Amino acid sequence: MKKIIDNLKTLFIALIIAIIIRSFLFQPFYIPSSSMEPNLLVGDRIFVSKYSYGYSKHSLPFSPPIIKNRIFSKIPEYGDLVVFKTPADNRTDYIKRLIGFPGDEIQFISGDLYINNQKIKKNKSIKFETVMCGNEEKKINNFYEILPNGKKYDVVYDQIGTLLNTDKYIVPENHYFFMGDNRDCSQDSRFLSSVGYVHRNNLVGKAQIIFFSNDTSIGSILKFWNWHNSLRFSRFFKKLK
């Protein structure tokens, strides 16, 4: 009986430690969609730092209303890869790139991104020719986009039917504006009815590293006999930017 009680104590302590690490330090996430290609692929598993922007109720499992606002708050930067809870249900986790701060004006004009009436510089790249959008492979135009703070990253636009012009988005106080890197295959802040502007309290953390990646189109991770084909070893422990 004493041995059983000791084992239960050990399990309980291990559970508490795991909850603390997950809530306040690092949490693993799985990438289920192609909205962030080519930088994040379906099947990537990433670590997100929970301390990067401080803590809110969404830092804790099941988002209990223990923390009213945000504590130990830190300001994110343009271009950060951020996991957040969608405003629609305050439950679903999304990962997108931070494009706009409170008060920023965001707009697409003739296919170019403008922030506060300043055209965001983008350079043509031939690094990627296609990306996935769901189960469909798309031919794309690939660019390096450079945000106001100098943050540079790959962004892709569909060669056919890409977004050219939008109304002007004005980011409200205490909110942020996010977009996917796969611009024509992403539900993000441009879609006000489904995602829209994201409140600062909904930020969960900053994506830091890919620790594991498996190509789900080739096979399940459970099919260990096919790992030589499905595992993307080149993406293991890849630092995100």
Backbone hydrogen bonds, N-H to C=O, Kabsch-Sander energy under -0.5 kcal/mol:
donor,donor_aa,acceptor,acceptor_aa,energy
5,I,1,M,-2.3
6,D,2,K,-2.5
7,N,3,K,-2.2
8,L,4,I,-2.3
9,K,5,I,-2.3
10,T,6,D,-2.3
11,L,7,N,-2.4
12,F,8,L,-2.5
13,I,9,K,-2.6
14,A,10,T,-2.5
15,L,11,L,-2.3
16,I,12,F,-2.3
17,I,13,I,-2.5
18,A,14,A,-2.3
19,I,15,L,-2.3
20,I,16,I,-2.3
21,I,17,I,-2.6
22,R,18,A,-2.6
23,S,19,I,-2.4
24,F,20,I,-2.5
25,L,21,I,-2.0
26,F,21,I,-1.6
27,Q,48,V,-1.9
29,F,46,I,-2.4
31,I,44,D,-2.6
37,E,34,S,-1.5
39,N,36,M,-1.3
40,L,36,M,-1.7
43,G,31,I,-2.4
44,D,41,L,-2.4
45,R,212,F,-3.0
46,I,29,F,-2.7
47,F,209,I,-2.5
48,V,27,Q,-2.3
49,S,206,K,-2.6
50,K,25,L,-2.9
50,K,48,V,-0.5
51,Y,25,L,-0.6
53,Y,54,G,-0.5
54,G,51,Y,-0.9
55,Y,71,I,-2.6
57,K,67,I,-0.6
59,S,56,S,-2.0
60,L,57,K,-1.3
63,S,60,L,-2.0
66,I,64,P,-2.4
67,I,64,P,-0.7
68,K,66,I,-0.6
71,I,55,Y,-2.9
74,K,53,Y,-0.9
79,G,98,L,-3.0
80,D,77,E,-2.0
82,V,80,D,-0.8
82,V,96,K,-2.7
83,V,205,G,-2.7
84,F,94,Y,-2.5
85,K,202,N,-2.3
86,T,92,T,-2.5
89,D,86,T,-0.9
90,N,86,T,-2.9
94,Y,84,F,-2.7
96,K,82,V,-1.9
97,R,179,M,-2.8
98,L,80,D,-2.6
99,I,177,F,-3.0
100,G,177,F,-2.1
103,G,171,V,-2.9
104,D,101,F,-2.4
106,I,104,D,-0.5
106,I,169,Y,-3.1
107,Q,114,Y,-1.9
109,I,112,D,-2.5
111,G,164,L,-3.4
112,D,109,I,-1.9
114,Y,107,Q,-2.9
115,I,118,Q,-2.4
116,N,105,E,-3.2
118,Q,115,I,-1.4
119,K,117,N,-0.5
120,I,113,L,-3.3
121,K,146,I,-0.6
123,N,144,Y,-2.4
125,S,142,N,-3.0
131,V,138,K,-1.9
133,C,136,E,-3.0
136,E,133,C,-1.6
138,K,131,V,-3.5
140,I,129,E,-2.3
141,N,157,Y,-3.0
142,N,125,S,-0.6
142,N,140,I,-0.5
143,F,155,V,-2.6
144,Y,123,N,-2.7
145,E,143,F,-0.6
145,E,153,Y,-2.5
146,I,121,K,-2.7
147,L,145,E,-0.5
147,L,151,K,-2.5
150,G,147,L,-2.7
153,Y,145,E,-1.5
155,V,143,F,-2.3
156,V,181,D,-2.4
157,Y,141,N,-2.1
159,Q,139,K,-2.3
166,T,108,F,-2.1
169,Y,106,I,-3.5
170,I,168,K,-0.5
171,V,104,D,-2.6
171,V,169,Y,-0.6
175,H,172,P,-1.5
176,Y,198,V,-2.2
177,F,100,G,-2.4
179,M,97,R,-2.2
182,N,35,S,-2.2
183,R,156,V,-1.5
183,R,181,D,-1.5
185,C,182,N,-2.6
188,D,186,S,-0.8
189,S,178,F,-2.0
191,F,188,D,-2.2
192,L,190,R,-1.0
194,S,191,F,-1.0
195,V,191,F,-2.8
196,G,188,D,-1.0
196,G,191,F,-1.0
198,V,176,Y,-2.5
199,H,197,Y,-0.5
200,R,174,N,-2.5
202,N,199,H,-2.1
203,L,200,R,-1.2
204,V,83,V,-2.9
205,G,83,V,-1.6
206,K,49,S,-1.7
207,A,81,L,-2.8
208,Q,47,F,-2.7
209,I,47,F,-1.2
210,I,238,K,-2.9
211,F,45,R,-2.2
211,F,209,I,-0.7
212,F,45,R,-1.4
214,N,43,G,-1.3
215,D,230,S,-3.3
216,T,214,N,-1.1
218,I,215,D,-1.4
219,G,215,D,-1.6
223,K,220,S,-1.5
224,F,222,L,-1.9
226,N,223,K,-2.4
227,W,224,F,-1.4
229,N,226,N,-1.6
230,S,226,N,-2.1
231,L,227,W,-2.3
232,R,213,S,-2.2
233,F,231,L,-1.2
235,R,232,R,-1.9
236,F,233,F,-1.1
237,F,210,I,-1.3
238,K,210,I,-1.2
238,K,235,R,-1.6
239,K,237,F,-0.5
240,L,208,Q,-2.5
